[in-house]
Amino acid sequence: MRRKLLILFSGAVVLLCMLPTVSLLLGYEGQNYENRPLARMPKLMDGKGLNLSFPDGFDNWFQDHFGLREEMVTAFNSAAEAALKDSLNEDVIIGKEDMLFFGETLPDYLGTDTLSDHDIARAARIIRIQQECVEAKGVTFAFTIAPNKNTVYPEYMPDRLAPTGLPSNRERLAQALEKQGVNYIDLAAVLTAAKDEGLLYHYHDTHWNETGALVGYRAIMENIWQDRYQTYEDVRPVIKTGYAGDLHYFLFPAEEGNMPYPYYGISYEYQTDPSAPGNTAAIGTTSAANDRRLLLYRDSFGDGILPMLSANHGRVLYSAEFPYNYSLLDSEQPDAVVIELVERNIRNLLTRAPALPAMETGLSGQSIGRVEAAIAAFSRNGYTVICGAFAGEYSPDAERILLKVGDSVYEAFPILDEQAEYLADDGFIHGFCLTLPEGCAAENFTLIIENAEGYRESGELSVE
C-alpha cells in the first residue's frame, strides 16, 4: 500500500512538472498583464554565426512564456501571502489593508541610495535651462513630480520597513529647483493635503485613481492657467469594485481584480489623433473647449490626467519620448510646456540631455583661470550634438557651463552623453552637452565655466 502511494505521489509530481511544457507545446498562450515587456524568443544563429547568448535568452523567454504560467504564479504568490503575509516578488511590497506598493519605490521611501548634492544641483540646472529656452519663445513652462504611492500613503507601508528620516531625492530636488527659480508644481504636497477627499491611488496599482488624477489636474491647471479652467469639484464619485492594477497582475495574473475604485461618470469631450503605425510615444488630442495649446512631456502617470487636460485644451500633445524632444515646440506651437516625471525616475534626468537647440547667452566678468577639457561631436535627429568632459572643480548650483562657438556663446547641459563617455578619464569627471543646428560650421570651440567672480576658460578645443 505504501509503495502504491509513493508511486502515485511520484507520478503526480512528474505530471505537475510536465504540465508547463506540455501546455506550451499544445499552443498555450498566456496574457501579459505585467507592466513590462516579456522576453522574446532568441535566435540560435545571428549575423556573426552561432548566438552564444542563446541559452540565457531562451531561459528568460521560457520563464515568461511557459504553459500555465499565470495560474502557477498566482498559486505561488497566493500561498506566499497567506503563509508569510508578504510577497516574495521583489517588484511588489504588500502593505497594510492589502495595499500594494512598487518595489522600485522602496529606496525613495526609506531615504537610501539617494543622489549626491552635486547630482541634485545638476538635475535642477538641467530643468532650469529647459525653462529658460522655453520661456524665451514666450511659452509658459512648469515642472512637476508625480509622487510615489508610498510618499502620499506612508501609513500603509509595512512597519518592518523603517525610513531613515533623511530627505528624499524629491524633497531635495524641490529645494534646488526653488533656488534655481524653476516653476515647480509640488504634487506631493497637493495630494497629501487632499487625502480627505478619498483614496487617491489604486489599491493594487502604482498609479493614482481618478480622484488623484483630478487633484493633479487641478494643480497643473491652476499653475499655468490660474482660475480659467473646469475644476469638476462639484462632481462626486460612486465607489465601484472590480479594479485590478499593474501590481495585482505582478502577483496574481490569473485572478480578476476586485478592488474598489472611484467612478465619476464625467464625459470628457475631445478627439484623439489617428495613431501613426508603431508610434506610441506621442498622443495628440483636440477639442472645441478653447484655443489653448499644451505640450506635456509625460510618463505613465500622464495617462490618468489625459482626459481632463484634453477636454480643457483646444490642442494637447502628450510625448513619452526621453530624452525630451523639443523639436515639438516648432511643430505644435504650444502656449505652455509641462514636464511630468514620476518620483522614482528622478535620476533619469541625469542620463541624457534633452533634444533642445542651445540658446545663445551672454558672458560677464573676466577670465580668472584655466580649465582642461576634451570635446566630441556627432549628429543625432537632425542636430549636431557637441559634448565633452572637463577637469577641476564645478558647482552646478553656482556655475554655468558655457561653450563658445565662433562668436556665439551657449549654455550647455551638465550631462556627459553616453556616446562620449570615453572622454571621462584622466580627471575629466564633469560632463557637458549641447545641441546646435546640423552642419555647424565651427571647427574649434572654447569651454567656459562661469560664476559670480568671473570665468575659467580652456584654449581652443578641436573635436575628437
TILOLO-950571 format. One line per field, with one value per residue (C-alpha): residue number from 1; residue in three letters; x, y, z. Coordinates in steps of 0.25 Angstrom, whole numbers. Example, Ala and Ser with C-alpha at 12.3 -4.5 7.8 and 13.67 -1.06 7.14 Angstrom:
TILOLO-950571
num <- 1, 2
residuo <- ALA, SER
X <- 49, 55
Y <- -18, -4
Z <- 31, 29
END
This chain:
TILOLO-950571
num <- 1, 2, 3, 4, 5, 6, 7, 8, 9, 10, 11, 12, 13, 14, 15, 16, 17, 18, 19, 20, 21, 22, 23, 24, 25, 26, 27, 28, 29, 30, 31, 32, 33, 34, 35, 36, 37, 38, 39, 40, 41, 42, 43, 44, 45, 46, 47, 48, 49, 50, 51, 52, 53, 54, 55, 56, 57, 58, 59, 60, 61, 62, 63, 64, 65, 66, 67, 68, 69, 70, 71, 72, 73, 74, 75, 76, 77, 78, 79, 80, 81, 82, 83, 84, 85, 86, 87, 88, 89, 90, 91, 92, 93, 94, 95, 96, 97, 98, 99, 100, 101, 102, 103, 104, 105, 106, 107, 108, 109, 110, 111, 112, 113, 114, 115, 116, 117, 118, 119, 120, 121, 122, 123, 124, 125, 126, 127, 128, 129, 130, 131, 132, 133, 134, 135, 136, 137, 138, 139, 140, 141, 142, 143, 144, 145, 146, 147, 148, 149, 150, 151, 152, 153, 154, 155, 156, 157, 158, 159, 160, 161, 162, 163, 164, 165, 166, 167, 168, 169, 170, 171, 172, 173, 174, 175, 176, 177, 178, 179, 180, 181, 182, 183, 184, 185, 186, 187, 188, 189, 190, 191, 192, 193, 194, 195, 196, 197, 198, 199, 200, 201, 202, 203, 204, 205, 206, 207, 208, 209, 210, 211, 212, 213, 214, 215, 216, 217, 218, 219, 220, 221, 222, 223, 224, 225, 226, 227, 228, 229, 230, 231, 232, 233, 234, 235, 236, 237, 238, 239, 240, 241, 242, 243, 244, 245, 246, 247, 248, 249, 250, 251, 252, 253, 254, 255, 256, 257, 258, 259, 260, 261, 262, 263, 264, 265, 266, 267, 268, 269, 270, 271, 272, 273, 274, 275, 276, 277, 278, 279, 280, 281, 282, 283, 284, 285, 286, 287, 288, 289, 290, 291, 292, 293, 294, 295, 296, 297, 298, 299, 300, 301, 302, 303, 304, 305, 306, 307, 308, 309, 310, 311, 312, 313, 314, 315, 316, 317, 318, 319, 320, 321, 322, 323, 324, 325, 326, 327, 328, 329, 330, 331, 332, 333, 334, 335, 336, 337, 338, 339, 340, 341, 342, 343, 344, 345, 346, 347, 348, 349, 350, 351, 352, 353, 354, 355, 356, 357, 358, 359, 360, 361, 362, 363, 364, 365, 366, 367, 368, 369, 370, 371, 372, 373, 374, 375, 376, 377, 378, 379, 380, 381, 382, 383, 384, 385, 386, 387, 388, 389, 390, 391, 392, 393, 394, 395, 396, 397, 398, 399, 400, 401, 402, 403, 404, 405, 406, 407, 408, 409, 410, 411, 412, 413, 414, 415, 416, 417, 418, 419, 420, 421, 422, 423, 424, 425, 426, 427, 428, 429, 430, 431, 432, 433, 434, 435, 436, 437, 438, 439, 440, 441, 442, 443, 444, 445, 446, 447, 448, 449, 450, 451, 452, 453, 454, 455, 456, 457, 458, 459, 460, 461, 462, 463, 464
residuo <- MET, ARG, ARG, LYS, LEU, LEU, ILE, LEU, PHE, SER, GLY, ALA, VAL, VAL, LEU, LEU, CYS, MET, LEU, PRO, THR, VAL, SER, LEU, LEU, LEU, GLY, TYR, GLU, GLY, GLN, ASN, TYR, GLU, ASN, ARG, PRO, LEU, ALA, ARG, MET, PRO, LYS, LEU, MET, ASP, GLY, LYS, GLY, LEU, ASN, LEU, SER, PHE, PRO, ASP, GLY, PHE, ASP, ASN, TRP, PHE, GLN, ASP, HIS, PHE, GLY, LEU, ARG, GLU, GLU, MET, VAL, THR, ALA, PHE, ASN, SER, ALA, ALA, GLU, ALA, ALA, LEU, LYS, ASP, SER, LEU, ASN, GLU, ASP, VAL, ILE, ILE, GLY, LYS, GLU, ASP, MET, LEU, PHE, PHE, GLY, GLU, THR, LEU, PRO, ASP, TYR, LEU, GLY, THR, ASP, THR, LEU, SER, ASP, HIS, ASP, ILE, ALA, ARG, ALA, ALA, ARG, ILE, ILE, ARG, ILE, GLN, GLN, GLU, CYS, VAL, GLU, ALA, LYS, GLY, VAL, THR, PHE, ALA, PHE, THR, ILE, ALA, PRO, ASN, LYS, ASN, THR, VAL, TYR, PRO, GLU, TYR, MET, PRO, ASP, ARG, LEU, ALA, PRO, THR, GLY, LEU, PRO, SER, ASN, ARG, GLU, ARG, LEU, ALA, GLN, ALA, LEU, GLU, LYS, GLN, GLY, VAL, ASN, TYR, ILE, ASP, LEU, ALA, ALA, VAL, LEU, THR, ALA, ALA, LYS, ASP, GLU, GLY, LEU, LEU, TYR, HIS, TYR, HIS, ASP, THR, HIS, TRP, ASN, GLU, THR, GLY, ALA, LEU, VAL, GLY, TYR, ARG, ALA, ILE, MET, GLU, ASN, ILE, TRP, GLN, ASP, ARG, TYR, GLN, THR, TYR, GLU, ASP, VAL, ARG, PRO, VAL, ILE, LYS, THR, GLY, TYR, ALA, GLY, ASP, LEU, HIS, TYR, PHE, LEU, PHE, PRO, ALA, GLU, GLU, GLY, ASN, MET, PRO, TYR, PRO, TYR, TYR, GLY, ILE, SER, TYR, GLU, TYR, GLN, THR, ASP, PRO, SER, ALA, PRO, GLY, ASN, THR, ALA, ALA, ILE, GLY, THR, THR, SER, ALA, ALA, ASN, ASP, ARG, ARG, LEU, LEU, LEU, TYR, ARG, ASP, SER, PHE, GLY, ASP, GLY, ILE, LEU, PRO, MET, LEU, SER, ALA, ASN, HIS, GLY, ARG, VAL, LEU, TYR, SER, ALA, GLU, PHE, PRO, TYR, ASN, TYR, SER, LEU, LEU, ASP, SER, GLU, GLN, PRO, ASP, ALA, VAL, VAL, ILE, GLU, LEU, VAL, GLU, ARG, ASN, ILE, ARG, ASN, LEU, LEU, THR, ARG, ALA, PRO, ALA, LEU, PRO, ALA, MET, GLU, THR, GLY, LEU, SER, GLY, GLN, SER, ILE, GLY, ARG, VAL, GLU, ALA, ALA, ILE, ALA, ALA, PHE, SER, ARG, ASN, GLY, TYR, THR, VAL, ILE, CYS, GLY, ALA, PHE, ALA, GLY, GLU, TYR, SER, PRO, ASP, ALA, GLU, ARG, ILE, LEU, LEU, LYS, VAL, GLY, ASP, SER, VAL, TYR, GLU, ALA, PHE, PRO, ILE, LEU, ASP, GLU, GLN, ALA, GLU, TYR, LEU, ALA, ASP, ASP, GLY, PHE, ILE, HIS, GLY, PHE, CYS, LEU, THR, LEU, PRO, GLU, GLY, CYS, ALA, ALA, GLU, ASN, PHE, THR, LEU, ILE, ILE, GLU, ASN, ALA, GLU, GLY, TYR, ARG, GLU, SER, GLY, GLU, LEU, SER, VAL, GLU
X <- 0, 11, 18, 6, 4, 19, 17, 4, 11, 23, 15, 7, 20, 25, 11, 11, 26, 22, 9, 16, 24, 12, 2, 13, 14, -1, -1, -4, -3, -3, -7, 3, -3, 10, 16, 28, 30, 32, 45, 45, 50, 65, 71, 80, 88, 91, 99, 112, 109, 105, 98, 106, 96, 84, 84, 82, 72, 64, 63, 58, 48, 43, 41, 32, 24, 24, 10, 0, 10, -1, -8, 5, 10, -4, -4, 10, 8, -5, 1, 13, 4, -5, 7, 16, 7, 17, 21, 33, 33, 43, 35, 23, 22, 9, 5, -6, -20, -16, -10, 1, 14, 24, 37, 45, 40, 46, 59, 51, 42, 54, 63, 74, 82, 80, 87, 98, 96, 105, 95, 83, 88, 91, 77, 72, 80, 76, 62, 65, 72, 60, 51, 59, 59, 44, 41, 50, 40, 28, 23, 19, 28, 25, 32, 25, 28, 17, 20, 21, 9, 17, 20, 6, 2, 14, 4, 0, 15, 19, 24, 37, 41, 46, 50, 64, 57, 67, 61, 57, 62, 49, 50, 64, 61, 49, 58, 69, 58, 53, 68, 69, 56, 49, 33, 31, 17, 18, 8, 13, 8, -4, -8, -5, -14, -25, -25, -38, -45, -44, -33, -24, -17, -22, -20, -13, -7, 5, -3, -13, -28, -38, -39, -24, -23, -33, -25, -13, -20, -25, -11, -5, -17, -16, -2, -2, -16, -19, -35, -39, -42, -52, -50, -60, -61, -76, -76, -76, -71, -78, -70, -69, -62, -55, -41, -28, -16, -2, 3, -8, -4, 10, 5, -8, -8, -19, -28, -38, -37, -48, -42, -51, -49, -56, -64, -68, -76, -71, -72, -59, -61, -49, -43, -31, -22, -20, -9, 4, 8, 17, 17, 13, 22, 13, -3, -10, -23, -32, -45, -54, -52, -43, -31, -20, -9, -1, 11, 12, 25, 20, 21, 10, 4, 1, -10, -18, -19, -20, -36, -37, -26, -31, -45, -40, -30, -32, -19, -10, 1, 6, 20, 26, 40, 52, 61, 51, 49, 48, 46, 31, 32, 32, 22, 12, 14, 9, 5, 10, 20, 19, 28, 22, 32, 29, 37, 45, 51, 57, 71, 67, 69, 84, 85, 82, 82, 68, 68, 67, 75, 84, 80, 91, 94, 104, 117, 120, 133, 147, 155, 161, 167, 168, 161, 165, 155, 152, 141, 134, 123, 113, 99, 86, 72, 75, 84, 99, 102, 114, 119, 131, 137, 146, 155, 155, 144, 130, 118, 105, 97, 106, 113, 109, 116, 117, 122, 128, 125, 131, 126, 114, 113, 103, 100, 102, 94, 103, 102, 112, 105, 107, 113, 125, 127, 141, 145, 142, 156, 169, 162, 152, 140, 130, 122, 114, 105, 98, 91, 93, 87, 92, 105, 110, 122, 131, 143, 149, 142, 145, 139, 136, 132, 125, 122, 119, 134, 137, 140, 151, 153, 160, 169, 162, 157, 157, 146, 152
Y <- 0, 9, 6, 10, 23, 26, 23, 31, 43, 42, 41, 53, 61, 57, 61, 74, 77, 73, 82, 95, 89, 80, 92, 101, 90, 89, 104, 111, 126, 134, 149, 159, 167, 172, 186, 181, 175, 160, 153, 150, 136, 138, 133, 121, 128, 143, 151, 146, 132, 124, 132, 129, 136, 127, 119, 131, 137, 124, 123, 137, 134, 121, 128, 138, 128, 114, 108, 111, 122, 131, 121, 115, 129, 133, 120, 122, 137, 134, 123, 132, 143, 134, 128, 140, 152, 157, 156, 148, 156, 168, 177, 177, 181, 176, 187, 189, 187, 179, 192, 188, 197, 196, 191, 201, 212, 206, 214, 227, 223, 218, 230, 221, 221, 236, 245, 253, 268, 270, 262, 268, 282, 277, 272, 285, 293, 283, 287, 302, 302, 296, 306, 318, 313, 310, 324, 331, 327, 333, 320, 316, 305, 296, 284, 274, 261, 250, 245, 230, 224, 222, 237, 240, 228, 224, 220, 207, 203, 191, 194, 186, 196, 208, 221, 227, 240, 247, 256, 249, 252, 258, 267, 271, 274, 283, 291, 292, 296, 307, 312, 312, 319, 308, 308, 295, 289, 281, 270, 262, 274, 276, 261, 259, 271, 265, 251, 255, 255, 240, 230, 236, 224, 210, 199, 189, 199, 208, 220, 230, 227, 237, 245, 246, 250, 261, 267, 266, 272, 284, 287, 287, 296, 305, 307, 310, 316, 321, 321, 319, 304, 294, 288, 277, 280, 279, 264, 253, 239, 226, 214, 202, 189, 181, 188, 180, 188, 186, 181, 172, 165, 164, 155, 149, 149, 139, 145, 156, 169, 172, 185, 197, 210, 223, 226, 240, 237, 250, 251, 257, 262, 262, 255, 247, 248, 235, 227, 227, 212, 207, 221, 220, 231, 243, 244, 257, 262, 273, 279, 291, 296, 307, 311, 308, 298, 289, 281, 271, 262, 250, 236, 226, 236, 245, 235, 238, 253, 252, 252, 265, 272, 268, 273, 286, 290, 292, 284, 275, 267, 256, 252, 240, 242, 242, 250, 261, 265, 280, 280, 278, 293, 297, 287, 289, 303, 301, 312, 304, 293, 284, 272, 262, 252, 240, 241, 228, 233, 246, 241, 239, 254, 252, 241, 248, 263, 268, 270, 285, 295, 303, 317, 328, 335, 346, 345, 354, 357, 354, 341, 337, 323, 312, 299, 286, 279, 270, 271, 262, 264, 255, 256, 252, 254, 265, 273, 274, 269, 275, 269, 267, 266, 275, 274, 282, 288, 290, 295, 293, 302, 314, 312, 311, 302, 311, 307, 318, 314, 324, 338, 332, 327, 316, 309, 294, 284, 278, 264, 255, 248, 233, 234, 242, 234, 230, 245, 244, 239, 245, 254, 259, 256, 267, 265, 275, 274, 284, 283, 292, 292, 281, 284, 294, 300, 303, 294, 300, 302, 309, 303, 314, 311, 324, 328, 341, 344, 342, 330, 320, 316, 306, 308, 305, 291, 282, 272, 258
Z <- 0, 4, -9, -17, -10, -13, -28, -29, -22, -31, -43, -39, -37, -50, -57, -50, -55, -69, -69, -73, -85, -90, -89, -97, -107, -109, -112, -99, -100, -87, -86, -82, -71, -65, -66, -74, -88, -88, -93, -107, -113, -117, -130, -130, -141, -142, -152, -146, -146, -134, -124, -111, -102, -107, -94, -85, -95, -96, -81, -80, -91, -85, -71, -77, -86, -80, -80, -69, -65, -60, -52, -45, -42, -36, -28, -23, -19, -12, -4, 0, 4, 13, 20, 21, 20, 10, -5, -10, -23, -21, -30, -20, -6, 2, 11, 21, 18, 5, -1, -11, -14, -25, -20, -29, -20, -7, -7, -9, 3, 12, 8, 3, -9, -11, -21, -17, -14, -27, -35, -29, -33, -47, -49, -44, -54, -65, -63, -62, -75, -81, -75, -80, -94, -94, -88, -98, -108, -100, -95, -81, -74, -62, -56, -47, -40, -39, -25, -22, -15, -2, -2, -1, 7, 16, 27, 19, 17, 26, 40, 37, 27, 35, 27, 31, 32, 22, 12, -1, -15, -18, -6, -9, -23, -20, -11, -22, -33, -24, -23, -38, -40, -47, -47, -39, -36, -23, -25, -13, -4, -12, -12, 3, 6, -2, 5, 12, -2, -2, -7, -17, -22, -27, -16, -26, -35, -35, -41, -36, -38, -44, -31, -30, -45, -43, -32, -40, -52, -43, -38, -52, -58, -46, -48, -63, -65, -51, -50, -64, -65, -61, -47, -47, -32, -32, -37, -26, -30, -27, -22, -31, -30, -40, -42, -43, -46, -50, -37, -36, -48, -44, -33, -37, -53, -54, -44, -47, -39, -28, -22, -20, -29, -30, -43, -47, -59, -66, -81, -85, -99, -108, -121, -122, -134, -143, -138, -147, -149, -138, -131, -117, -111, -115, -114, -119, -116, -120, -114, -116, -102, -105, -114, -103, -107, -97, -99, -88, -86, -78, -73, -69, -59, -70, -75, -63, -66, -81, -81, -73, -80, -93, -91, -86, -97, -112, -114, -106, -110, -100, -102, -95, -102, -94, -95, -97, -111, -113, -128, -124, -120, -134, -139, -128, -125, -110, -101, -89, -87, -75, -71, -62, -56, -47, -34, -35, -48, -44, -46, -61, -63, -62, -73, -86, -90, -96, -111, -109, -118, -109, -106, -109, -96, -91, -83, -72, -63, -67, -68, -55, -59, -68, -70, -76, -85, -97, -107, -117, -127, -135, -142, -136, -140, -150, -140, -137, -122, -116, -103, -95, -81, -73, -60, -47, -38, -43, -35, -42, -34, -35, -48, -63, -73, -86, -100, -109, -123, -133, -127, -120, -106, -102, -89, -88, -80, -69, -75, -82, -93, -94, -107, -102, -88, -93, -91, -76, -71, -66, -57, -67, -58, -61, -74, -83, -95, -104, -117, -129, -143, -152, -160, -150, -158, -146, -144, -131, -118, -105, -92, -81, -66, -61, -47, -40, -39, -54, -62, -65, -80, -88, -100, -113, -114, -126, -128, -126
END
